[in-house]
Amino acid sequence: MSSLITDLTVPPAVRADRLARANASGANTRGGEAGSRRVFVLPYPLTVVFTIGGFLIAELVSVFFPQIAPVTFTEGELWIFLLTGQEAYRGLLVILAIAYALAGIVDLRSAQKRAYYRSRAPFRFAMGIALALWDIAGTKLQTLPQPFFPGPAKVLEAFVTDGGYIVLNTLYSTRLFIAGFIVGVVLGVVTGVLIGWFDKAYYWVFPVLKITGVIPSVAWMPFALTLMPTPFAAAVFLLVIASWFPVAFLTAQGIKSTPKMLVEAARTLGASTPYILFHVAIPNATPSIFTGIGMANSLSFLTLVISEMMGQPGGLGYYIDQAKAWSSYYKILAAIVVMAILFSLIMKIIEVVRGRVLRWQKGLVR
Amino acid sequence: MSAIELEHTAGNSDRTPADAPHGVNPELSIEHVSREFTAPDGSIVHALSDVSLSIFPGELVSIIGPSGCGKTTLLRLIAGLDKPQDGTLSLAGEPIEGPNPKRGYVFQQGSLFPWLTVEENIAFGLKAQGIYRERKADVARYIDMVGLRGFEQAYPHQISGGMAQRVAIARALIDHPDVLLLDEPMGALDSFTRADLQDRLLDIWEQYHMTMILVTHDVDEAIYLGSRVVIMTPRPGRIKEIVPIALDARDRVSDEFAAYRKQLLKKLHFDAHEVHAGNSAAVAASVQEPATVSGWDTAKKED
């Protein structure tokens, strides 16, 4: 029991770091005695150099690799700076290198942080190398088909020349997403609890949910656009449908799967039926609810972009649609980059909330 | 109805008498209780048939018998988790209508709420009844009683099976039950943990003079803990015999203990043998009470 608890208090990353250091020091002092396991561990300062090395190589490629293909960069205004995509790209690489170096210094504090930083080093190095290769293939030699796959510098140029407009559309998308997704999830949890708990609701509502739920919500778009007062309201409506179904379905399933024994235990402890609903059935359903929210999340991204491409006055989907008309593929890539960041951020927020709510599951499931 | 009164009547050390002492009203009366279940194929399964039993205040009664003899069904009826078709059950003269914290129930295993810590699990009953604020201090006391200090913030999956059962016992005891019902609480534990938990249970029983009913399939456990051992038989489930236990000391290796063990095993052997045939072919029928019923349900069909 005690070992179990100590194990719990020591995260695996720390143990890994301790083991690595123990092995490294053993190799140094004993100088490869017979039987000692020799594991080469890069000293920490060199790990930091290795981490930022990829970005530095990308920087060198950008500056010194000969520009073979004819590429023209236009200047744009970024905040108070007037610069081209090329300059923005070089600046970004320097910023990334400095940021990771600083992170390396900050992570020096604890063994756990050091172990984490160490574990991320190869991937971060690879990111820099990937940028360098992309730069060569997309900008320097342009071996990638143009104008569909411009280099990283050209993509960044979309931000310097068109940044304000991208921000505006990003805000539009965020607002639309938050409104539709939150309403959908709340409605989904409420219907799911009702269906899962009350047999009457299950009988009447569940079949309807099962049939309407499988219809991709964008199929309702013509109706939504005609019947809703504004295009924004129409898109919110579609997002609500998209997130409502998976959340309702999985919430109902979670409530239904409440073990009989837990309900009986609660009853013998003096719990009333409403108390059992809120303190046994709903907590039991939370892992399932979060699975539903995860599904709703990805369906919502899809619905968001598609509905923006068709009949919205703004948003990243709308921005892509516009850029396509002008064959500005570097702008489409820029919008895709923003989506990747925005959607990852939203997923990260949901993941953090999930981790907090389901912290009792830690160690119970993988 | 104190324990002193009982001791006087019985003239026994700390054990309550085997037979109904004169002048003492039973705390729990079970009168002509029958419970049937309908199997999926429509056949009627007699889980309990005309069972009568009186349990006196401060008694620790073990109920033993092969699977399908209805011992768990009987305990569930006492808890109010199930209702009989015939007969009455009453606690201190009050008919049993439904579950009540006055009749604490300890399940076999896995009855802790996995999303609550040890402390929160124990406090569940107090919170559910809205008396947590007044009795908040009791939670720590009951954690101490079952020896779980230092594990208050652990979640059920982080503690061992024996510890989990101690939490389940504390969780039932904090509601100050008149009767503690134990449904094979040590069934899933290894023999060392089991012995430890048995002694803890005895300590609690002696300290609080509480009435306890223990369902078990372990002969040693039934003798070691029980002041009376109720032997039940299946097809249909009914009480075969009640064996009073009067050990001078609770010693698992004494000759006295061995004698009781031999006696009980003899009484159980024939029935146990019969049930085996049914068990081997047991199908997990989705009857309301599969654990209790499936074993001899199949046996019945073979008849």
Interface residues (C-beta under 8 A of the other chain):
Chain A: M1 L4 I5 L8 P259 M261 L262 E264 A265 A266 R267 T268 L269 G270 A271 S272 Y275 H279 V280 P283 N284 T286 W360 Q361 K362 G363 L364
Chain B: A79 G80 L81 G98 P99 N100 P101 R103 G104 Y105 F107 G110 S111 F113 P114 W115 L116 T117 F124 G125 K127 A128 Q129 A154 Y155 H157 Q158 I159 S160 M163 R171 A172 D175
